[in-house]
Amino acid sequence: MSNDSSNTVRKVFRLRKKMSIGFYLTDFLFRKILRQNAAVKWAIHHTSTIHCPERITRGKDTYPGDSPGVYINASNGVKIGDYTNIGPNVGIISVNHDPINNDLQVPSTPIEIGSFCWLGMGAVILPGTVLGDFTIVGAGAVVTKSFPEGYCVIAGNPAKIIKHLNKTECESFAGNKK
């Protein structure tokens, strides 16, 4: 490797380290000192809000709320699989309110999001939905029903399948990741 390229690589790693340190310092300030999202056991962005984090089950390398503006209400439970990414301004809402008395919450089954999923910016996942492995949710989609088979791209309001993914390629990728 030439001197110029190795200097560039070093600069990139230093910048990433500074950004990482800044993220964790901001997280410490907001969660530990200002007590915002204090019950969350992992680092999250200071603009994200997580209600009932103890009702969230998360997989390997999955950090719900590490993107800006994420809102999660896990009152009825949320399960998120391994290596799932949640984009900025995503809403995951596991509870609904009684249509007449807004003070009452309607029980629902927990939201389940599979492994290797990707929730695009501004997507909304509504109560009781199940997303199978390798489900990509397009930006701004509103997920009102389940897609348990996975291996697809969903988008729109209400979300519908717009593309199927190659299951063999997905599983090959997953095998290399684990």
Biotite code that builds the C-alpha atoms (Angstrom):
import biotite.structure as struc

atoms = struc.array([
    struc.Atom([0.000, 0.000, 0.000], chain_id="A", res_id=1, res_name="MET", atom_name="CA", element="C"),
    struc.Atom([1.368, 3.461, -0.862], chain_id="A", res_id=2, res_name="SER", atom_name="CA", element="C"),
    struc.Atom([2.054, 6.060, 1.808], chain_id="A", res_id=3, res_name="ASN", atom_name="CA", element="C"),
    struc.Atom([-0.805, 8.280, 0.582], chain_id="A", res_id=4, res_name="ASP", atom_name="CA", element="C"),
    struc.Atom([-3.381, 5.504, 0.751], chain_id="A", res_id=5, res_name="SER", atom_name="CA", element="C"),
    struc.Atom([-2.209, 4.283, 4.166], chain_id="A", res_id=6, res_name="SER", atom_name="CA", element="C"),
    struc.Atom([-2.403, 7.886, 5.491], chain_id="A", res_id=7, res_name="ASN", atom_name="CA", element="C"),
    struc.Atom([-5.937, 8.140, 4.115], chain_id="A", res_id=8, res_name="THR", atom_name="CA", element="C"),
    struc.Atom([-6.908, 4.864, 5.794], chain_id="A", res_id=9, res_name="VAL", atom_name="CA", element="C"),
    struc.Atom([-5.472, 6.103, 9.117], chain_id="A", res_id=10, res_name="ARG", atom_name="CA", element="C"),
    struc.Atom([-7.425, 9.380, 8.801], chain_id="A", res_id=11, res_name="LYS", atom_name="CA", element="C"),
    struc.Atom([-10.666, 7.499, 8.135], chain_id="A", res_id=12, res_name="VAL", atom_name="CA", element="C"),
    struc.Atom([-10.145, 5.255, 11.180], chain_id="A", res_id=13, res_name="PHE", atom_name="CA", element="C"),
    struc.Atom([-9.328, 8.283, 13.376], chain_id="A", res_id=14, res_name="ARG", atom_name="CA", element="C"),
    struc.Atom([-12.451, 10.066, 12.143], chain_id="A", res_id=15, res_name="LEU", atom_name="CA", element="C"),
    struc.Atom([-14.609, 6.977, 12.806], chain_id="A", res_id=16, res_name="ARG", atom_name="CA", element="C"),
    struc.Atom([-13.118, 6.682, 16.290], chain_id="A", res_id=17, res_name="LYS", atom_name="CA", element="C"),
    struc.Atom([-13.860, 10.354, 17.042], chain_id="A", res_id=18, res_name="LYS", atom_name="CA", element="C"),
    struc.Atom([-17.414, 9.978, 15.739], chain_id="A", res_id=19, res_name="MET", atom_name="CA", element="C"),
    struc.Atom([-17.885, 6.830, 17.806], chain_id="A", res_id=20, res_name="SER", atom_name="CA", element="C"),
    struc.Atom([-16.540, 8.509, 20.943], chain_id="A", res_id=21, res_name="ILE", atom_name="CA", element="C"),
    struc.Atom([-18.818, 11.496, 20.316], chain_id="A", res_id=22, res_name="GLY", atom_name="CA", element="C"),
    struc.Atom([-21.843, 9.213, 19.930], chain_id="A", res_id=23, res_name="PHE", atom_name="CA", element="C"),
    struc.Atom([-21.110, 7.428, 23.196], chain_id="A", res_id=24, res_name="TYR", atom_name="CA", element="C"),
    struc.Atom([-20.410, 10.679, 25.063], chain_id="A", res_id=25, res_name="LEU", atom_name="CA", element="C"),
    struc.Atom([-23.703, 12.153, 23.849], chain_id="A", res_id=26, res_name="THR", atom_name="CA", element="C"),
    struc.Atom([-25.466, 8.917, 24.776], chain_id="A", res_id=27, res_name="ASP", atom_name="CA", element="C"),
    struc.Atom([-23.919, 9.049, 28.260], chain_id="A", res_id=28, res_name="PHE", atom_name="CA", element="C"),
    struc.Atom([-25.001, 12.692, 28.718], chain_id="A", res_id=29, res_name="LEU", atom_name="CA", element="C"),
    struc.Atom([-28.613, 12.103, 27.691], chain_id="A", res_id=30, res_name="PHE", atom_name="CA", element="C"),
    struc.Atom([-29.220, 8.675, 29.291], chain_id="A", res_id=31, res_name="ARG", atom_name="CA", element="C"),
    struc.Atom([-27.125, 8.847, 32.463], chain_id="A", res_id=32, res_name="LYS", atom_name="CA", element="C"),
    struc.Atom([-27.127, 12.533, 33.380], chain_id="A", res_id=33, res_name="ILE", atom_name="CA", element="C"),
    struc.Atom([-30.314, 13.945, 31.848], chain_id="A", res_id=34, res_name="LEU", atom_name="CA", element="C"),
    struc.Atom([-32.099, 10.555, 32.332], chain_id="A", res_id=35, res_name="ARG", atom_name="CA", element="C"),
    struc.Atom([-33.684, 10.565, 28.848], chain_id="A", res_id=36, res_name="GLN", atom_name="CA", element="C"),
    struc.Atom([-34.317, 6.929, 27.836], chain_id="A", res_id=37, res_name="ASN", atom_name="CA", element="C"),
    struc.Atom([-32.491, 5.968, 31.040], chain_id="A", res_id=38, res_name="ALA", atom_name="CA", element="C"),
    struc.Atom([-33.914, 2.423, 31.134], chain_id="A", res_id=39, res_name="ALA", atom_name="CA", element="C"),
    struc.Atom([-32.461, 1.528, 27.718], chain_id="A", res_id=40, res_name="VAL", atom_name="CA", element="C"),
    struc.Atom([-29.505, -0.861, 28.162], chain_id="A", res_id=41, res_name="LYS", atom_name="CA", element="C"),
    struc.Atom([-27.738, -0.067, 24.859], chain_id="A", res_id=42, res_name="TRP", atom_name="CA", element="C"),
    struc.Atom([-26.523, 3.177, 23.289], chain_id="A", res_id=43, res_name="ALA", atom_name="CA", element="C"),
    struc.Atom([-29.172, 5.072, 21.331], chain_id="A", res_id=44, res_name="ILE", atom_name="CA", element="C"),
    struc.Atom([-29.328, 8.398, 19.519], chain_id="A", res_id=45, res_name="HIS", atom_name="CA", element="C"),
    struc.Atom([-30.356, 11.262, 21.783], chain_id="A", res_id=46, res_name="HIS", atom_name="CA", element="C"),
    struc.Atom([-33.301, 12.158, 19.497], chain_id="A", res_id=47, res_name="THR", atom_name="CA", element="C"),
    struc.Atom([-34.784, 8.648, 19.656], chain_id="A", res_id=48, res_name="SER", atom_name="CA", element="C"),
    struc.Atom([-37.490, 7.651, 22.139], chain_id="A", res_id=49, res_name="THR", atom_name="CA", element="C"),
    struc.Atom([-38.038, 4.139, 23.453], chain_id="A", res_id=50, res_name="ILE", atom_name="CA", element="C"),
    struc.Atom([-40.954, 3.286, 25.742], chain_id="A", res_id=51, res_name="HIS", atom_name="CA", element="C"),
    struc.Atom([-40.815, -0.009, 27.663], chain_id="A", res_id=52, res_name="CYS", atom_name="CA", element="C"),
    struc.Atom([-37.295, -1.063, 26.540], chain_id="A", res_id=53, res_name="PRO", atom_name="CA", element="C"),
    struc.Atom([-37.521, -4.050, 28.899], chain_id="A", res_id=54, res_name="GLU", atom_name="CA", element="C"),
    struc.Atom([-40.166, -5.471, 26.503], chain_id="A", res_id=55, res_name="ARG", atom_name="CA", element="C"),
    struc.Atom([-37.741, -5.396, 23.554], chain_id="A", res_id=56, res_name="ILE", atom_name="CA", element="C"),
    struc.Atom([-35.833, -8.538, 22.628], chain_id="A", res_id=57, res_name="THR", atom_name="CA", element="C"),
    struc.Atom([-33.015, -7.752, 20.235], chain_id="A", res_id=58, res_name="ARG", atom_name="CA", element="C"),
    struc.Atom([-30.641, -9.983, 18.329], chain_id="A", res_id=59, res_name="GLY", atom_name="CA", element="C"),
    struc.Atom([-26.929, -9.854, 17.638], chain_id="A", res_id=60, res_name="LYS", atom_name="CA", element="C"),
    struc.Atom([-25.627, -6.513, 16.286], chain_id="A", res_id=61, res_name="ASP", atom_name="CA", element="C"),
    struc.Atom([-29.097, -4.950, 16.493], chain_id="A", res_id=62, res_name="THR", atom_name="CA", element="C"),
    struc.Atom([-29.425, -1.585, 18.253], chain_id="A", res_id=63, res_name="TYR", atom_name="CA", element="C"),
    struc.Atom([-32.958, -0.194, 18.028], chain_id="A", res_id=64, res_name="PRO", atom_name="CA", element="C"),
    struc.Atom([-32.835, 3.583, 18.302], chain_id="A", res_id=65, res_name="GLY", atom_name="CA", element="C"),
    struc.Atom([-29.236, 4.175, 17.231], chain_id="A", res_id=66, res_name="ASP", atom_name="CA", element="C"),
    struc.Atom([-30.511, 6.168, 14.224], chain_id="A", res_id=67, res_name="SER", atom_name="CA", element="C"),
    struc.Atom([-31.918, 9.667, 14.794], chain_id="A", res_id=68, res_name="PRO", atom_name="CA", element="C"),
    struc.Atom([-35.603, 10.168, 15.511], chain_id="A", res_id=69, res_name="GLY", atom_name="CA", element="C"),
    struc.Atom([-36.602, 6.527, 16.034], chain_id="A", res_id=70, res_name="VAL", atom_name="CA", element="C"),
    struc.Atom([-39.784, 6.056, 18.105], chain_id="A", res_id=71, res_name="TYR", atom_name="CA", element="C"),
    struc.Atom([-40.502, 2.666, 19.665], chain_id="A", res_id=72, res_name="ILE", atom_name="CA", element="C"),
    struc.Atom([-43.442, 1.896, 21.930], chain_id="A", res_id=73, res_name="ASN", atom_name="CA", element="C"),
    struc.Atom([-42.882, -1.686, 23.067], chain_id="A", res_id=74, res_name="ALA", atom_name="CA", element="C"),
    struc.Atom([-45.776, -1.912, 25.560], chain_id="A", res_id=75, res_name="SER", atom_name="CA", element="C"),
    struc.Atom([-47.041, -5.162, 23.952], chain_id="A", res_id=76, res_name="ASN", atom_name="CA", element="C"),
    struc.Atom([-43.514, -6.376, 23.164], chain_id="A", res_id=77, res_name="GLY", atom_name="CA", element="C"),
    struc.Atom([-41.142, -6.119, 20.217], chain_id="A", res_id=78, res_name="VAL", atom_name="CA", element="C"),
    struc.Atom([-38.779, -8.848, 19.044], chain_id="A", res_id=79, res_name="LYS", atom_name="CA", element="C"),
    struc.Atom([-36.032, -7.886, 16.580], chain_id="A", res_id=80, res_name="ILE", atom_name="CA", element="C"),
    struc.Atom([-33.710, -10.486, 15.038], chain_id="A", res_id=81, res_name="GLY", atom_name="CA", element="C"),
    struc.Atom([-29.970, -10.501, 14.376], chain_id="A", res_id=82, res_name="ASP", atom_name="CA", element="C"),
    struc.Atom([-28.307, -7.900, 12.135], chain_id="A", res_id=83, res_name="TYR", atom_name="CA", element="C"),
    struc.Atom([-31.451, -5.862, 11.596], chain_id="A", res_id=84, res_name="THR", atom_name="CA", element="C"),
    struc.Atom([-31.050, -2.165, 10.741], chain_id="A", res_id=85, res_name="ASN", atom_name="CA", element="C"),
    struc.Atom([-33.575, 0.490, 11.688], chain_id="A", res_id=86, res_name="ILE", atom_name="CA", element="C"),
    struc.Atom([-33.304, 3.731, 9.722], chain_id="A", res_id=87, res_name="GLY", atom_name="CA", element="C"),
    struc.Atom([-33.943, 7.295, 10.885], chain_id="A", res_id=88, res_name="PRO", atom_name="CA", element="C"),
    struc.Atom([-37.438, 8.367, 11.944], chain_id="A", res_id=89, res_name="ASN", atom_name="CA", element="C"),
    struc.Atom([-38.829, 4.822, 11.974], chain_id="A", res_id=90, res_name="VAL", atom_name="CA", element="C"),
    struc.Atom([-41.854, 4.211, 14.212], chain_id="A", res_id=91, res_name="GLY", atom_name="CA", element="C"),
    struc.Atom([-42.436, 0.802, 15.787], chain_id="A", res_id=92, res_name="ILE", atom_name="CA", element="C"),
    struc.Atom([-45.702, 0.852, 17.713], chain_id="A", res_id=93, res_name="ILE", atom_name="CA", element="C"),
    struc.Atom([-46.804, -2.348, 19.443], chain_id="A", res_id=94, res_name="SER", atom_name="CA", element="C"),
    struc.Atom([-49.874, -0.919, 21.146], chain_id="A", res_id=95, res_name="VAL", atom_name="CA", element="C"),
    struc.Atom([-53.072, 0.727, 20.004], chain_id="A", res_id=96, res_name="ASN", atom_name="CA", element="C"),
    struc.Atom([-55.685, 2.732, 21.893], chain_id="A", res_id=97, res_name="HIS", atom_name="CA", element="C"),
    struc.Atom([-59.375, 2.027, 22.347], chain_id="A", res_id=98, res_name="ASP", atom_name="CA", element="C"),
    struc.Atom([-61.236, 3.957, 19.616], chain_id="A", res_id=99, res_name="PRO", atom_name="CA", element="C"),
    struc.Atom([-63.620, 5.526, 22.135], chain_id="A", res_id=100, res_name="ILE", atom_name="CA", element="C"),
    struc.Atom([-61.510, 5.888, 25.287], chain_id="A", res_id=101, res_name="ASN", atom_name="CA", element="C"),
    struc.Atom([-57.958, 6.962, 24.389], chain_id="A", res_id=102, res_name="ASN", atom_name="CA", element="C"),
    struc.Atom([-56.844, 6.257, 27.965], chain_id="A", res_id=103, res_name="ASP", atom_name="CA", element="C"),
    struc.Atom([-57.291, 2.505, 27.382], chain_id="A", res_id=104, res_name="LEU", atom_name="CA", element="C"),
    struc.Atom([-54.730, 0.444, 25.498], chain_id="A", res_id=105, res_name="GLN", atom_name="CA", element="C"),
    struc.Atom([-55.900, -2.461, 23.348], chain_id="A", res_id=106, res_name="VAL", atom_name="CA", element="C"),
    struc.Atom([-53.866, -5.652, 23.892], chain_id="A", res_id=107, res_name="PRO", atom_name="CA", element="C"),
    struc.Atom([-52.091, -7.033, 20.848], chain_id="A", res_id=108, res_name="SER", atom_name="CA", element="C"),
    struc.Atom([-49.569, -9.702, 19.996], chain_id="A", res_id=109, res_name="THR", atom_name="CA", element="C"),
    struc.Atom([-45.935, -8.522, 20.024], chain_id="A", res_id=110, res_name="PRO", atom_name="CA", element="C"),
    struc.Atom([-44.321, -7.185, 16.869], chain_id="A", res_id=111, res_name="ILE", atom_name="CA", element="C"),
    struc.Atom([-41.776, -9.624, 15.429], chain_id="A", res_id=112, res_name="GLU", atom_name="CA", element="C"),
    struc.Atom([-39.086, -8.449, 13.033], chain_id="A", res_id=113, res_name="ILE", atom_name="CA", element="C"),
    struc.Atom([-36.811, -11.151, 11.637], chain_id="A", res_id=114, res_name="GLY", atom_name="CA", element="C"),
    struc.Atom([-33.057, -11.283, 11.136], chain_id="A", res_id=115, res_name="SER", atom_name="CA", element="C"),
    struc.Atom([-31.243, -9.355, 8.401], chain_id="A", res_id=116, res_name="PHE", atom_name="CA", element="C"),
    struc.Atom([-34.151, -6.947, 7.963], chain_id="A", res_id=117, res_name="CYS", atom_name="CA", element="C"),
    struc.Atom([-33.844, -3.322, 7.002], chain_id="A", res_id=118, res_name="TRP", atom_name="CA", element="C"),
    struc.Atom([-36.439, -0.694, 7.916], chain_id="A", res_id=119, res_name="LEU", atom_name="CA", element="C"),
    struc.Atom([-36.095, 2.359, 5.660], chain_id="A", res_id=120, res_name="GLY", atom_name="CA", element="C"),
    struc.Atom([-36.358, 5.964, 6.773], chain_id="A", res_id=121, res_name="MET", atom_name="CA", element="C"),
    struc.Atom([-39.771, 6.978, 8.055], chain_id="A", res_id=122, res_name="GLY", atom_name="CA", element="C"),
    struc.Atom([-41.294, 3.495, 7.939], chain_id="A", res_id=123, res_name="ALA", atom_name="CA", element="C"),
    struc.Atom([-44.042, 2.716, 10.457], chain_id="A", res_id=124, res_name="VAL", atom_name="CA", element="C"),
    struc.Atom([-44.585, -0.782, 11.855], chain_id="A", res_id=125, res_name="ILE", atom_name="CA", element="C"),
    struc.Atom([-48.008, -1.185, 13.478], chain_id="A", res_id=126, res_name="LEU", atom_name="CA", element="C"),
    struc.Atom([-49.190, -3.533, 16.281], chain_id="A", res_id=127, res_name="PRO", atom_name="CA", element="C"),
    struc.Atom([-49.185, -7.298, 15.843], chain_id="A", res_id=128, res_name="GLY", atom_name="CA", element="C"),
    struc.Atom([-47.207, -7.409, 12.600], chain_id="A", res_id=129, res_name="THR", atom_name="CA", element="C"),
    struc.Atom([-44.651, -10.108, 11.807], chain_id="A", res_id=130, res_name="VAL", atom_name="CA", element="C"),
    struc.Atom([-41.831, -9.528, 9.313], chain_id="A", res_id=131, res_name="LEU", atom_name="CA", element="C"),
    struc.Atom([-39.854, -12.589, 8.251], chain_id="A", res_id=132, res_name="GLY", atom_name="CA", element="C"),
    struc.Atom([-36.087, -12.741, 7.744], chain_id="A", res_id=133, res_name="ASP", atom_name="CA", element="C"),
    struc.Atom([-34.627, -10.560, 4.979], chain_id="A", res_id=134, res_name="PHE", atom_name="CA", element="C"),
    struc.Atom([-37.627, -8.238, 4.770], chain_id="A", res_id=135, res_name="THR", atom_name="CA", element="C"),
    struc.Atom([-36.732, -4.788, 3.480], chain_id="A", res_id=136, res_name="ILE", atom_name="CA", element="C"),
    struc.Atom([-39.268, -2.101, 4.343], chain_id="A", res_id=137, res_name="VAL", atom_name="CA", element="C"),
    struc.Atom([-39.137, 0.857, 1.947], chain_id="A", res_id=138, res_name="GLY", atom_name="CA", element="C"),
    struc.Atom([-38.835, 4.430, 3.161], chain_id="A", res_id=139, res_name="ALA", atom_name="CA", element="C"),
    struc.Atom([-42.159, 5.826, 4.340], chain_id="A", res_id=140, res_name="GLY", atom_name="CA", element="C"),
    struc.Atom([-43.969, 2.476, 4.210], chain_id="A", res_id=141, res_name="ALA", atom_name="CA", element="C"),
    struc.Atom([-46.797, 1.800, 6.647], chain_id="A", res_id=142, res_name="VAL", atom_name="CA", element="C"),
    struc.Atom([-46.836, -1.868, 7.637], chain_id="A", res_id=143, res_name="VAL", atom_name="CA", element="C"),
    struc.Atom([-50.378, -2.803, 8.685], chain_id="A", res_id=144, res_name="THR", atom_name="CA", element="C"),
    struc.Atom([-50.225, -6.570, 8.102], chain_id="A", res_id=145, res_name="LYS", atom_name="CA", element="C"),
    struc.Atom([-47.701, -9.381, 8.465], chain_id="A", res_id=146, res_name="SER", atom_name="CA", element="C"),
    struc.Atom([-45.179, -10.668, 5.908], chain_id="A", res_id=147, res_name="PHE", atom_name="CA", element="C"),
    struc.Atom([-43.933, -13.749, 7.792], chain_id="A", res_id=148, res_name="PRO", atom_name="CA", element="C"),
    struc.Atom([-42.464, -15.452, 4.706], chain_id="A", res_id=149, res_name="GLU", atom_name="CA", element="C"),
    struc.Atom([-39.803, -12.716, 4.417], chain_id="A", res_id=150, res_name="GLY", atom_name="CA", element="C"),
    struc.Atom([-37.219, -12.547, 1.616], chain_id="A", res_id=151, res_name="TYR", atom_name="CA", element="C"),
    struc.Atom([-38.987, -9.568, 0.072], chain_id="A", res_id=152, res_name="CYS", atom_name="CA", element="C"),
    struc.Atom([-39.093, -5.814, -0.349], chain_id="A", res_id=153, res_name="VAL", atom_name="CA", element="C"),
    struc.Atom([-42.282, -4.153, 0.842], chain_id="A", res_id=154, res_name="ILE", atom_name="CA", element="C"),
    struc.Atom([-43.320, -0.543, 0.311], chain_id="A", res_id=155, res_name="ALA", atom_name="CA", element="C"),
    struc.Atom([-46.316, 1.759, 0.234], chain_id="A", res_id=156, res_name="GLY", atom_name="CA", element="C"),
    struc.Atom([-49.270, 2.646, 2.421], chain_id="A", res_id=157, res_name="ASN", atom_name="CA", element="C"),
    struc.Atom([-50.449, 0.058, 3.243], chain_id="A", res_id=158, res_name="PRO", atom_name="CA", element="C"),
    struc.Atom([-47.242, -1.882, 2.561], chain_id="A", res_id=159, res_name="ALA", atom_name="CA", element="C"),
    struc.Atom([-47.314, -4.592, -0.083], chain_id="A", res_id=160, res_name="LYS", atom_name="CA", element="C"),
    struc.Atom([-44.668, -6.800, -1.686], chain_id="A", res_id=161, res_name="ILE", atom_name="CA", element="C"),
    struc.Atom([-42.952, -5.059, -4.581], chain_id="A", res_id=162, res_name="ILE", atom_name="CA", element="C"),
    struc.Atom([-40.083, -7.510, -5.065], chain_id="A", res_id=163, res_name="LYS", atom_name="CA", element="C"),
    struc.Atom([-39.051, -11.003, -3.956], chain_id="A", res_id=164, res_name="HIS", atom_name="CA", element="C"),
    struc.Atom([-35.422, -11.621, -2.944], chain_id="A", res_id=165, res_name="LEU", atom_name="CA", element="C"),
    struc.Atom([-33.370, -14.648, -3.959], chain_id="A", res_id=166, res_name="ASN", atom_name="CA", element="C"),
    struc.Atom([-33.572, -16.893, -0.898], chain_id="A", res_id=167, res_name="LYS", atom_name="CA", element="C"),
    struc.Atom([-30.381, -18.805, -1.797], chain_id="A", res_id=168, res_name="THR", atom_name="CA", element="C"),
    struc.Atom([-28.341, -15.588, -2.070], chain_id="A", res_id=169, res_name="GLU", atom_name="CA", element="C"),
    struc.Atom([-29.780, -14.311, 1.211], chain_id="A", res_id=170, res_name="CYS", atom_name="CA", element="C"),
    struc.Atom([-28.987, -17.524, 3.072], chain_id="A", res_id=171, res_name="GLU", atom_name="CA", element="C"),
    struc.Atom([-25.469, -17.580, 1.602], chain_id="A", res_id=172, res_name="SER", atom_name="CA", element="C"),
    struc.Atom([-24.935, -14.031, 2.891], chain_id="A", res_id=173, res_name="PHE", atom_name="CA", element="C"),
    struc.Atom([-26.323, -14.970, 6.306], chain_id="A", res_id=174, res_name="ALA", atom_name="CA", element="C"),
    struc.Atom([-24.006, -18.006, 6.489], chain_id="A", res_id=175, res_name="GLY", atom_name="CA", element="C"),
    struc.Atom([-20.984, -15.793, 5.851], chain_id="A", res_id=176, res_name="ASN", atom_name="CA", element="C"),
    struc.Atom([-22.116, -13.290, 8.490], chain_id="A", res_id=177, res_name="LYS", atom_name="CA", element="C"),
    struc.Atom([-22.587, -15.724, 11.368], chain_id="A", res_id=178, res_name="LYS", atom_name="CA", element="C"),
])
